[in-house]
Amino acid sequence: MAKKAVAGLAVLAAAAIALTGCSAGGATDPDNTIDGEVKGDLKVVTWRTDLVEDGTFDEYAAEFNKLYPDVKVTFEGITDYEGEMKTRLSTKNYGDVIGIPTMQPSQFEQFLEPLGKTSDFQDTYRFLTTHTYDGTQYGLAIGGNAQGVLYNKKVFEEAGITEPATSEDEFIADLQKIKDNTDAIPLYTNYKDGWPLSQSFSNLGSITNDPDASIHLAKDDAPWTEGSDIYAIDSLLFDAVHAGLTEADPLTTNWEQSKVDIGTGKIGAMTLGSWAISQMQGAAEDNGGSADDIGYMAFPSNIDGTQHAIIGGDYNLGISKYSKSKAAAWAWITWLIEDSGFTETQGMISTVSAKDLPDNLGDFTAANVELLETNPAPAGEESLLSDVSNDSQIDLWGPIYRQKLVDIARGAADGDKDSYFAELNERWAASVDKLAK
C-alpha cells in the first residue's frame, strides 16, 4: 500500500499520542554514538510499504553499501504506521531508523537519540521546526511537500480552462466547466476513506500568508468566520459539494481507484499534498495515461494577486534511543536525504535547503507562487492547538467533522453552511476559553 495520510503538516501537527512504558537512557556504550564507527545491523522501519514491497529500498541499500560495506540494512514497512508504532514505542524494539510518529516534543528525548544543536543544522536543512526541542534536533525530514490542489491537465484543457484558479469563485467556476464540458468528476473528496478530507487543512496559513496561523487558531474565538484560513478551506469543500461538483455518492469512494481515475482523466482534481503527485503519475502511466497530465496548483486564493503555498516536512527520520548501530543509522539518514536522489525520484522538496524545487512543482514556479513555512508554537503552547481540538471534539486532522460538512452540503444532514460554522465556532470558543485564556 502506498503512503496515505502523511502529508507532512497534517500528520506532524496531529494530536499527540499517549506514549508510556519507556524511559530515557537507552545507550550505555560510549562508543555507540552517531559519531562512532559506521558498521552493524540496521533496521529501517518505514510507512512506505510500497517502496519495501517493490524492492526500491533494497536498491537504495545496495548503493549505500558501496560507501558503507560494513552495514547490513533491512527494512520493515508498516501499513497502520502511527497505530503500530504507538504500541512498539512501549518497548525498546522499534527499529534503528524510524519515521518519528506523532508525539509531544517533550517526549523526543525519551525515545530518540539527539542529533545535535538545531542551530548547527539551520544553514543546511529545511523543515527543522517540528522536531526540535530545547535547542536540540531529534529528526530530519525525509523530504518536504507543498500543499495545494492536484489536477489532471488534460481534463482542465478539455473543459476550456487555461489558467489555474486564484480564488474560490474562479475554482468553483472551473469545476462547473468540467462538469458541463467533460465526463470527469470535477472534484473528488475521497469521503469514504476519510483521511483525504483532512489534507486541505495543511493549507492553513497560505490563504492569509500567515506563518503563525496555527498559533492564532488555537486562541481564536470564532475561526470559522469569513476572512480566516479555516473558513476558506472548509468553504471550498462545502460549496463544491453543495453545487453538485463532487462524486455522486461519497459513501462509495475508493482511494486506490481514485489514483487511477485522476491519472486517466475520470477525475478533474483532488486537494492533496504534493506527495501524491508521483503516485498519481505512476497510476497514470500504469493505466494508459501520461504522467505529464498530472499538474499541481496552489490553493485557490491570493493576496493582492500573489498566491502562497505552505511547504513542510514529511515524516522526520530519527534514531532509536535503543539502537545498537547509531552511527550507521545517522549515516543512512544523511545519505538518504543528501546524496541518494530519493527526493528527486519521489518528486519531493529536498530537505537540503540549497537544492531546487522538484520538476513536478514547475507550475508553482510559473505562477510565481510564494512558498511559506509555518512557525512552531511558542514554548509552553506546543500542544495547545491539539488540546483545543480534542476538547472541542473538532478533529482538525481527521475526517469526522468534514464528513458531516459534506453530509450537510449534499442534503444528507440537517443545517447549512452558516449554521454548521456557527456550531463549530461555539464549540471551539468554549474550549479556547477553558484552555487558552
N, C-alpha and C positions, 0 to 999 in steps of 0.2 A: 504494500500500500504506500502511496506517495504521501508526502508531507501534507498535513491538514492544518489545523488552526495554530500555526506558528508565526503568523505574520508578525514578526519581531515585536512591535509595541504592544499588540493586543495580549500576547501571552505574558510577556515580561512584566507588564504592569498589572496583571491579574491579581485577584485577592490571594493573599499568601496562604499556602497550605500549612497545616499543622504538622510539624516535624518533631518527633521526640525519640528518645532511645539512644542517641549517640552523644558522645561528649568529645570535646576537643582533645588534642594531644595525641593524634594518631601516629606520629612518627617519633621513634626513639633512636634511629640510626642517624648519626650526624653526617654520614656520607650520602644519605638518601635525601638529597635536596634537588631543586630544579637546576642547580649549577653543577651537579655532580656528573659522573661518567654516564654517557648515553648508551645504555645496554639494558637487557632484561626483557621480560614478557610484558606486553602492553595490551590491555583490553580496552577497546573503544566502544562505549555504549552510546547508541545514537537513535534518534527519532526517524532518521532517513532510512526506513526499511527498504525502500525501492533501490537505493544505492548499495545496500548489502545484498539484496536478492539478485540483482543483475550483475554483480561482480565488479561494479565500478570502484568500490572502496578497496577491493583486493588489488586492482590495478594501481591505485594510489600507494598502497602499502609496498608494492614492488618497486616503485620509483623512490619511495622513502628509504628502502633498504639499500639502495645504491649509495646513499650517503651514510646510512647508519646500519651496517650489516649485522650488528650485534643486538638488534631489537627484533623480537618476534611480535608482529601486530595481528591481533584478531579483532573481529567486530561482532557486535550483537545489536540487532535492530529490534526496537520495541514499538508496537503499534499504539497501544494506550500509554504513551510515554510518560505523561505527567502522573497518571494514576499509578503506574507500576513503580516509577522512581520514588514516589511518596512512600511506598512500602519498603523499597530497598534501602532508603536512607535511614531506616530504623536499625540497620545492620552496619557492618563495616565492609560489606562486599557489594559495592555498587560500581565496579569498574575502576579504571585508572583515569581515562579521559571521559568526561561526560558532558552532555548538554545540560547546563545548570537548570534544574526545574525551578518552578516558581517558589520563592521563599523570601522572607524579610531580609534586608541587607544585614541586619544584626546577627543573622544566622549563618552568614557566609563562613566565618572562621570556625564554626562547629563542624562543617562538612568539607571545606575546601582548603587547599594549600594556597597561601598568599603568593602572589606573583611578583610583588614589588610595589614601590610607591606609584600611585596614579600619576603624580607629576612627572615621573620618568617616562611615561607612555604617551603623554599628551601631544608631543610633537610628531609622533609616528602613526598613531591609530585614531580612527573614528570610534564612535559608539561606546565610550567608556563609562558614561554616567550611570547606567543601570546596575553595574556590578562592581562598584567601588564602595568602600565603607571606611570611614575614619581615615581617609587618605591612602588606603591600601586597595590595590586592584586584585580581584579574585577571578575574573573571567575576561576573555576577549571574544567578541562576536565572530562567529564563523564567516559572516558576511552581513550585508545590510540589505534592506528593502526600502523601496519608496511606496507611498500609499496613493491610491487613485482608482482609476477605472480601466479594467481590461476589456478590449473590444475587438471585434472582427472587422478589419478594414474593408473587406470585400462587401460585407453586409451594409456598412455605412455608405460606401460608394454607390451600391445598388439603390439605396434609399435616397440618394441625392444629397448626402451630407458631405461637405467639402472641407470643413474646418471643425476642430474639436470644440465642444461647448465650453463656454467660460462662465456660465451662470446656470442656476437650476432651471429657469424658464427655457433657456436655449436647449438644455439637455432633455427636458420633457418634450419639447417640440421635436427634437431629433428622434426620440423614441417613438413618437407618433408617426413620423415619416417612415420609420422602419416597419411599423405595423401596417401602414397604408400601402407601402410600395414593395414589400418583400414578404416571404413566408416565414421569416425568422421571428422567434420570441424576442421582443425588444430588450428587456432586462430580466435576467434570471436571478431569483432570490436564493435558491437552494434552501428553502424554508424547512423541508423535512430533515435534512442533516443538521440544520440549526446553526452550527458554528460559523458558516459563511456569513450569516446575518451580522455577526459581531465585527466582521472585518472593516466595515466602514467607520467604526469608532476610532480606528487608528488614524483617521484624518483629523482628529481633534487638534486644533491649533492652526491647521492650514487655511481655514476659511477666514479667520481673523488675523492671521500672521502673528500668532501669539505663542512663543515657546513656553510660556507659563500657563497654558490653557488648562492643563490637568490640575495644577495647583489652585487656580481660580475656581475650577469646577467643584473642588472639594469644599469650598466655602460659599458657594453661590446659592442664595435662597430660591432662585427661580431660573435655573439654567435652560429649561425648555421654553425660552422666550425669544421671539424673532430678533435676529442680530447676533445670536450666540452660535458657537460651533455645533453643539449637540442638537440644537434646534434645526440647523441647516442639514445635518447628517440624517436625522430621523425624518425630517420633512421630505427629503428627496425620496426616501423609501416609501413613505405613506402616499405621497402624491402620485408616484409611478404606479403603485398597486391600485389606488383609487381610480385612476384613469384607465385601468384595464391594460396596462403596458407591460405586465409581467406574465409568468406562466399561468395557464388557465386553472390548474389545480395544484396549488402549492403543497398539498399533502402527499403528492406523489413525486416530488423532485428527487433527483439522484445525482450526487456529487460526481461519481466516476463517469457517468454518462454525460454530465454537463461539460466535462473536459473535451470529450469527443464532439459534442454538439456545437460548442463555440468554435472549435477548431475547424469544423466542416460547414460553418455558416448557418446552423439551425438556431443559434442564439446570437443576439447582437452584442450584448455587454453584460459584465458582472463586476460588482465592486469588490475587488480583491487586491491584496498587496502584490507588489511586483514579483515576489517569489513565485507566483503562479504562472508567470509568462512562459518559462521554459517547459513547464508541464503541459500547458495548452499547445505550445508549438510542437512538442513531441506527439501529443494526441492528434494534432492536425496531420502531421506527416505520416503517422501510422494508419490513418484512415482516409487517405486520398486527398487531403487538403495540403495547404502550404504553410510553413512556419512564418512566411512573410506576411500572411494575412492577419497575424496577431499583433495588435497595437496596444499602446498604453498611454492614457491621458491623465492629466491632473484632475482632482475632484472639481466638478463644475462650479467654480466660484472665482472671484477675483477682487482685488483691491486696487482701484484706480487703473484697471486694465492689466494688472500683474497677477499671475497665478502663483500659488505657493504649494509645495508638496512636502509632507513630513517624510523624513528618512530616519531610520533607526535600525539598530542591530537585530538580527535574528537570534536564535539561541546562542548564548555565550558558551564557549568551551572552557571548562575548568578541570582542575586536577583534584582527585580524591585526597582527602587528608590522610587516608589509609593506604594509598598506593605505595607499592614497593619499588616502583620504577618512575620516580618523579622527574628525573632528568630526561628520560625517554618521552614521558608524557608532554613535557614542556617543548621538547624538540619537535614532536609531532604537531602540536598546536601551532607553533610559529611557522613551521614548514608548510602546513596546510593553508594557513592564512596568507603567507607572504610569497611562497615560491611554487606551489603546486599547480596553480591555474584553476583551482576549484571555483572561485567566484566568477571567473570569466566563463567557464563552462556552464555554470548554473545561472548565468545572467544576473548575478547579484552585485550589489555595490561593494567594492572591496573595503575591508576594514583598514587597509593601509591608506592613509589619507592622501598620499601623493599619487595614487592611481586614479585614472579617469573613470567616469561613469560607464557602465556596460552599454554595448550597442543597442540592447533592447529598450533603453531609455532615451534613444535618439529623438523620439517625439518631444520629450521634455526639453531637450536642447534646442530643438527647432522652435518650440513655443516660448522660449526664454523663461521657463518655469524656474522660480527660485526655490532652492532646497532649504529645509528648516529642520534642525534637530531640537528636540524638546529638552527643557531643563529638568533636572531632578528636583524632587520636593526638598524643602528646607529640612535641616536636622530636626528631628522630633516629629516631623509630619510625613515620614516615608510611607506610612500605611493609612494615612487619613482618608484618601480617596477610596481605597478598598473598604475601609471601615464604614464610611458613609454609604457606599454601595451595598454592603452586606446588611447594614442596619435598616436601610430603606427597602430592602428586597427588590432593588432595581439592578439587575445583573448587567452592568455596563459591558462586561467582557463575555457575556453569554447570550443565549438566544431567546430567553423566555419573554422578556418584556417586548422585544421586537417582533416575536411571533404574534403576540397579542396585537401589536400595532398593525401588522399585516392583516390579521383577522378583522379588526375594526375597519380597515381601509377597504377590504373586499366584501364587507357586509355580513361577515360570519360571527361578529360580536357586536354588542351594543356600543354606541358612542360615536364620536367623530374626532378629528384631529385635535380640535381645541379642547374638548372635554378630557381627552386622554392626556394631553400635555399638561393640563391643569392638575389632573390627578398625580402625574409624575412629579410636578413641582411641589405639590403639597406634601407628598411622602418624602421627597428629598429635603425640603426645608425643615421638616421635623427632625430628621437625622442630623442635618447640619447644625441645628440649634442645640442638639444634645451633645455632639461630638467636636464641633469646630468652634464653639463660642465659649 
